[in-house]
């Protein structure tokens, strides 16, 4: 007798047994005939066409790109290594810190080595195993300095927010601190010529916090993003020391240069330079390769595409009617403030 919902086309690679459709994985049950063979074949053909077009016909079973899952899990562990008693396992004691750090760091670096080999192999440049070993050693050597810089960032967040009760609260709870931890790690991989791994790391923080910092951005110490949702910092942005941003601030590009073929040029400086001790309030949009002079204050919702001298103070009211994004009043205010 034939069951009403019997599956007619078997899933490739799954052999039926005892007259019944074999389960592809435990607990799986098909209850309708989806006619999957044409779909599976179509997806196979789409993959083949993509790989052929981009010259990526690999041997069956080989992996081409770094793993999101491996890198994400490794970053969670690395946060615990950087801050064992705050972001490490709950059962950890101070007596066991060094053992935990040493053991877990060895695992983290082994995982990163595998992922770096994949990225270098994908580029088909140099000697992946040799170059990956050197890159991971260089990364490991930077970890003490990363931790010291992050301590300054945490302190800046505590001092910059009157609602913060202690530095531990800032480290454990603040999305801006989470984002800058991930950025400082991602930036090291970017600096080592590993932009894919760097971007996977930065996008994990972006997904978790809504703060989008390109791993290429250069950010000085004592950096603080308050609230944070909607902040965007572009690849070639340069940010000085003791800079504070609020939610929905954009440090972006105003235009994109094209090459002879009409494709966008990569890597050209196109994002702002923000000097030391600048404060940029919520919703401000700062575009292009302009410079915001030190000690300046940019008010909420300001749209800015011109450089400002040091000690400028720009508000939305002073720039509201500008065709060039900064009115003569704004420029005059900036000039006077800079004297």
C-alpha positions in Angstrom: 0.0 0.0 0.0 1.3 3.5 -0.9 1.3 6.2 1.7 -0.3 9.5 0.7 2.9 11.5 1.5 5.5 9.0 0.3 8.5 10.8 -1.2 9.2 9.7 -4.8 12.5 11.3 -5.6 15.2 10.2 -3.2 17.8 12.7 -1.9 21.1 12.1 -3.8 23.5 10.1 -1.7 20.8 8.8 0.7 19.9 5.2 0.0 16.4 4.0 1.0 16.2 1.0 3.2 13.4 -1.5 3.9 11.1 0.2 1.3 11.2 3.5 3.2 13.0 6.8 2.5 16.2 7.0 4.6 16.4 9.9 7.0 19.2 12.4 6.0 19.9 13.1 9.6 18.5 12.0 13.0 15.1 13.3 13.8 14.4 14.4 10.2 11.1 13.4 8.6 9.8 14.4 5.2 6.1 14.6 5.1 5.5 15.8 1.5 6.9 15.3 -2.0 8.9 18.4 -2.7 10.5 17.1 -6.0 13.9 18.2 -4.9 16.1 16.7 -7.6 15.6 19.6 -10.1 16.3 22.1 -7.3 19.5 20.3 -6.2 20.6 20.0 -9.8 19.9 23.7 -10.3 21.9 24.7 -7.3 24.8 22.5 -8.4 24.7 24.1 -11.8 24.7 27.6 -10.2 27.7 26.8 -8.1 29.5 25.4 -11.1 28.9 28.4 -13.2 30.0 30.8 -10.5 33.2 28.8 -9.8 34.0 28.5 -13.5 33.4 32.2 -14.1 35.8 33.2 -11.3 38.4 30.4 -11.8 37.6 28.5 -8.6 37.1 24.9 -9.8 38.5 23.1 -6.7 38.9 19.5 -6.0 36.0 17.9 -4.2 36.2 18.2 -0.5 38.7 21.1 -0.3 37.8 24.3 1.5 38.5 27.6 -0.2 37.8 30.4 2.3 38.1 31.1 6.1 35.3 29.9 8.3 32.9 32.4 9.8 32.0 29.9 12.6 35.6 29.1 13.5 36.6 32.8 13.6 33.6 33.8 15.6 34.1 31.1 18.2 37.8 32.0 18.4 37.1 35.6 18.9 34.8 34.8 21.9 37.7 32.9 23.4 40.2 35.6 22.6 38.1 38.2 24.5 38.3 35.8 27.5 42.1 35.7 27.1 42.4 39.5 27.0 40.2 39.9 30.0 40.2 36.5 31.9 38.4 37.5 35.1 35.7 39.6 33.3 35.1 37.9 29.9 36.6 34.5 30.6 34.8 31.4 32.0 32.8 31.9 35.2 34.7 29.2 37.2 38.2 30.8 36.5 40.2 31.9 39.6 43.0 34.4 39.7 45.4 31.6 40.6 44.6 29.9 37.3 44.8 32.9 35.0 48.2 32.3 33.5 47.4 28.6 32.9 44.1 29.5 31.3 45.6 32.2 29.1 48.5 30.0 27.9 46.4 27.0 27.2 43.6 28.8 25.4 45.9 31.2 23.5 47.7 28.2 22.0 44.3 26.9 20.8 43.3 30.3 19.4 46.6 30.8 17.5 46.3 27.3 16.0 42.8 28.1 14.8 43.9 31.5 13.4 46.9 29.7 11.7 44.5 27.4 9.8 42.2 30.3 8.8 45.2 32.5 7.7 46.5 29.6 5.6 43.1 29.5 3.9 43.0 33.2 3.1 46.6 33.2 1.8 45.9 30.1 -0.3 42.8 31.7 -1.7 45.0 34.6 -2.8 47.5 32.2 -4.4 50.4 34.4 -3.3 53.6 33.4 -1.5 54.0 30.3 0.7 50.8 30.1 2.7 52.1 27.8 5.5 55.3 29.8 6.0 53.6 33.2 5.7 50.7 32.2 7.9 53.1 31.1 10.7 54.9 34.5 10.6 51.6 36.5 10.5 50.1 34.6 13.5 53.4 35.1 15.5 53.3 38.8 14.7 49.6 39.0 15.7 50.4 37.2 19.0 53.2 39.6 19.8 50.8 42.5 19.5 48.3 41.2 22.1 49.9 42.9 25.2 49.8 46.3 23.5 46.2 45.6 22.3 45.2 44.9 26.0 46.9 48.1 27.2 45.1 50.2 24.6 41.8 48.6 25.4 42.4 49.5 29.1 42.6 53.1 28.0 39.4 52.7 26.0 37.5 51.2 28.9 38.7 54.0 31.2 37.6 56.7 28.6 34.2 55.1 28.4 33.8 55.1 32.2 34.9 58.8 32.5 32.8 59.8 29.5 29.5 58.5 30.8 28.0 59.8 34.0 25.7 56.7 34.1 28.6 54.3 34.3 29.0 52.9 37.9 32.4 51.2 37.4 34.9 50.2 34.8 33.7 46.6 35.0 30.2 47.6 34.0 31.6 49.4 31.0 33.7 46.4 29.9 31.0 43.8 30.3 27.9 45.7 29.1 28.8 48.6 26.7 28.4 47.9 23.0 30.9 50.6 22.2 33.6 48.8 24.2 32.6 45.4 22.6 33.0 47.0 19.1 36.4 48.6 19.9 37.7 45.3 21.3 36.8 43.6 18.0 38.1 46.4 15.9 41.5 46.5 17.5 41.9 42.8 16.8 40.5 43.1 13.3 42.8 46.0 12.6 45.8 43.9 13.3 44.8 41.3 10.8 44.0 44.0 8.3 47.5 45.5 8.9 49.0 42.1 8.3 47.5 41.9 4.9 44.5 39.6 5.8 41.5 41.7 5.1 39.0 38.8 4.8 39.6 37.5 8.3 39.7 41.1 9.5 36.3 41.7 7.9 34.7 38.6 9.4 35.8 39.7 12.8 34.5 43.3 12.4 31.2 42.1 11.0 30.6 39.9 14.0 30.8 43.1 16.2 28.6 45.0 13.7 25.9 42.3 13.9 26.0 42.3 17.7 26.1 46.1 18.3 24.9 47.9 15.2 28.3 49.7 15.1 30.0 49.3 11.7 33.8 50.0 11.9 35.8 48.9 8.9 38.9 47.1 10.0 41.1 49.4 8.0 40.1 52.5 10.1 43.0 53.8 12.2 41.8 54.7 15.7 43.8 56.3 18.5 43.7 55.5 22.2 41.0 56.4 24.8 38.3 56.1 22.1 34.7 56.0 23.3 31.4 55.4 21.4 28.5 56.2 23.6 25.2 54.2 22.9 26.6 53.4 19.5 23.7 52.1 17.3 24.1 53.2 13.7 27.7 54.5 14.0 29.6 54.0 10.7 33.4 54.5 10.3 34.9 53.9 6.9 38.0 52.1 5.8 40.4 55.0 5.4 39.2 57.1 8.4 41.9 58.3 10.8 40.8 59.1 14.3 43.1 60.6 16.9 43.3 60.2 20.7 40.5 60.8 23.2 37.8 61.1 20.5 34.2 60.6 21.6 31.3 59.7 19.2 27.6 59.2 19.9 25.0 57.1 18.1 24.3 57.4 14.4 27.5 59.3 13.6 28.9 58.6 10.1 32.5 59.1 9.0 32.0 58.3 5.4 32.9 59.1 1.8 31.3 61.8 -0.2 32.2 60.4 -3.7 34.0 57.4 -5.2 36.7 57.6 -7.9 36.5 55.3 -10.8 39.2 53.7 -12.9 39.3 53.5 -16.7 36.9 50.6 -16.8 34.3 52.4 -14.7 35.0 50.2 -11.6 35.4 51.9 -8.2 39.1 52.4 -7.2 40.0 50.6 -4.1 41.9 51.8 -1.0 42.1 55.5 -1.9 41.9 57.9 1.1 38.2 59.0 1.1 37.1 59.2 4.7 37.6 62.0 7.3 40.6 62.6 9.6 39.4 63.4 13.1 42.2 64.9 15.3 42.7 64.6 19.0 40.0 65.5 21.6 37.1 65.9 19.2 33.5 65.2 20.2 30.9 64.3 17.6 27.3 64.2 18.7 24.4 62.0 17.6 23.4 61.8 14.0 26.3 63.9 12.6 27.4 63.0 9.1 31.0 63.8 8.1 32.0 63.0 4.6 35.1 63.0 2.4 38.8 63.3 3.1 38.4 66.4 5.3 40.1 67.2 8.6 38.3 68.0 11.8 40.8 70.0 13.9 41.6 69.0 17.4 39.4 70.1 20.3 36.4 70.6 18.0 32.8 69.9 18.9 30.4 68.8 16.1 26.7 69.1 17.1 23.9 66.6 16.5 22.6 66.0 13.0 25.2 68.3 11.4 26.1 67.5 7.7 29.7 68.4 7.0 31.9 68.1 3.9 34.6 70.8 4.6 37.6 70.7 6.9 37.5 72.7 10.1 40.3 74.3 12.1 41.1 73.4 15.6 38.7 74.4 18.4 35.7 74.7 16.0 32.2 74.4 17.4 29.5 73.5 14.8 25.8 73.1 15.4 22.9 72.2 13.2 21.5 75.7 13.3 24.7 77.2 12.0 24.9 74.8 9.0 21.2 74.3 8.2 21.0 76.3 5.0 24.4 75.7 3.5 24.7 74.6 -0.1 28.2 73.4 0.6 27.2 71.8 3.9 29.0 74.4 6.0 27.7 78.0 5.9 29.9 81.2 6.0 28.7 81.6 9.6 30.1 78.1 10.4 33.4 78.9 8.8 33.6 82.2 10.6 32.8 80.5 13.9 35.5 77.9 13.2 38.1 80.5 12.2 37.4 82.6 15.3 37.5 79.5 17.5 40.8 78.5 16.0 42.6 81.7 16.8 
